[in-house]
Amino acid sequence: MSSILTNNSAMVALQTLKGINDNLKQTQAEISTGKTVGSAKDNAAVWAISKVMEADVNGFKAISDSLSLGESTVAVARQASETVTDLLTEIKGKVVAAQQSNVDREKIQTDISALRDQINSVVGAAQFNGLNLVKGTEGVEILSSLDRGNDGTVTASNINVARQDLTTSAGTYGSGTSLNANATASAATVTDTGNMANVTIATDADMTDNAVSVTIAGTTLSFAAGDLTGDQDAAATTISGAINALGLKGISAAIDGTNANQINISSARSFEAVSLAATGATASATSIAERAENVTFSASAKVNEGDGYKVTVGSDSYEYIAGKNESFSDVAKGLKAAIDAAGLTGVSTTVTTNNSGQAVLKVDNDGTGSASMSFSAVGVSGGKASGGLFGLDNIDVTTNAGASDALDNIETLISNSIDAAAAFGSSEGRIATQNDFITKLTDSLKSGIGTLVDADMEAASARLQALQVQQQLGTQALSIANQAPQSILALFR
């Protein structure tokens, strides 16, 4: 049946042509935008995923900028620390030269002061965009990553860069909780009196047949049978004189005023215990303690930033306030630097570790100043930390004592600056590695987004040509279908 009202062939051809035009429009859009999924209408799920990933890419670009800024800041601090280390090494050379008495120590001190001023200048200038990592103790957080969980939550990750204070500030003693239990002084006074032990000769009216030996500080004094004559008191006198004749530094022997057969052996060695043993006689101890008094620090307690410890020697007190991640060994060395800086006549210090692993500050008085000085140690929390180069300002090699103290203290300062440079170097390396990873991760995310939404241009080109041919054929088919009603006119002629 033919109808002039309804042309089914034309409708089919028209619908076909519309479909071809829609596909052609989509293909042309892919070619012009380069994307298969250009909007949520094209593929809502894929579009949503790609937009989340694009947001992450933009975030990682900002993180890369943050890491680059942080890396530059840490690089400045590392270079400053290395420069400070070099300058401290030069100071050490000057300090070593000052150990000789036939040098011009005043000129050496002038050089040391100039190097010290240069160190202060380096520390003050070591900033990048206003941030100085070699002053103060607060750590710096550098944004390093955005971590997206399975539930879509995003958390920021940071790289913590610890500041390394290389200033010479003395810090501020606090007023918080008492820490007295962490520092124990061995005595209430520091005296110039040596410590003593004794050797007792057993009672014998005739010592001729007795063999006696006494070993002091590794030196053995032997008396074979027949060497000693008389009774035990005479033998004690002989042995006492022989001990003194050895000329051992700081060692002296004398007969006890009450017991004539007892030899009192005294050691005035500053920081060295003296071993003692006897054969054929009785030694009261296996060693004679050093002359120095000491402050022994806890082996178990933790040192927190702001913990301050104070040692009183004579009428004055000397303080050190701990910084972050410091130990009692650092505290002891800081107190040593503070005491040494005072230049107390006849007073010398050293820091050791005892057999229990405890840090020990030793203070000796040789009696050239006050023969007896008060001595105590206390601690308190809540202070402001001393600088990592605390004590540098007070290095003075113009005297024998000052030159000797400076040699110990400069080693501590060099160690602190080396530790600072190493810490910054480690942080800089970590930041660089993270920045490299973020760059590669960003590239991978971009590639993944492209896989999801980018158009296959080769396929799109081939599809375009095919659709153009289909469009031409569809147009021709519609034209033919539209001509069909024309044939009905022939029926009315």
HELIX and SHEET records of a PDB file:
HELIX    1   1 ASN A    8  THR A   33  1                                  26    
HELIX    2   2 ALA A   44  ALA A   97  1                                  54    
HELIX    3   3 ARG A  105  ALA A  125  1                                  21    
HELIX    4   4 ASN A  180  ASN A  182  5                                   3    
HELIX    5   5 GLN A  232  ALA A  245  1                                  14    
HELIX    6   6 PHE A  328  ALA A  342  1                                  15    
HELIX    7   7 LEU A  392  ASN A  394  5                                   3    
HELIX    8   8 ASN A  400  VAL A  453  1                                  54    
HELIX    9   9 MET A  457  GLN A  483  1                                  27    
HELIX   10  10 ALA A  484  PHE A  492  5                                   9    
SHEET    1   A 2 GLN A 127  PHE A 128  0                                        
SHEET    2   A 2 LEU A 131  ASN A 132 -1                                        
SHEET    1   B 2 VAL A 140  ARG A 148  0                                        
SHEET    2   B 2 VAL A 154  VAL A 161 -1                                        
SHEET    1   C 4 ALA A 183  ALA A 185  0                                        
SHEET    2   C 4 GLU A 293  PHE A 297 -1                                        
SHEET    3   C 4 ALA A 359  ASN A 365 -1                                        
SHEET    4   C 4 VAL A 347  THR A 353 -1                                        
SHEET    1   D 4 THR A 189  THR A 191  0                                        
SHEET    2   D 4 SER A 372  VAL A 380 -1                                        
SHEET    3   D 4 GLY A 308  VAL A 313 -1                                        
SHEET    4   D 4 ASP A 316  ILE A 321 -1                                        
SHEET    1   E 4 ILE A 251  ILE A 255  0                                        
SHEET    2   E 4 GLN A 262  SER A 267 -1                                        
SHEET    3   E 4 ASN A 195  THR A 200 -1                                        
SHEET    4   E 4 THR A 282  ALA A 283 -1                                        
SHEET    1   F 4 THR A 219  PHE A 223  0                                        
SHEET    2   F 4 VAL A 212  ILE A 216 -1                                        
SHEET    3   F 4 VAL A 274  THR A 279 -1                                        
SHEET    4   F 4 SER A 287  ILE A 288 -1                                        
END                                                                             
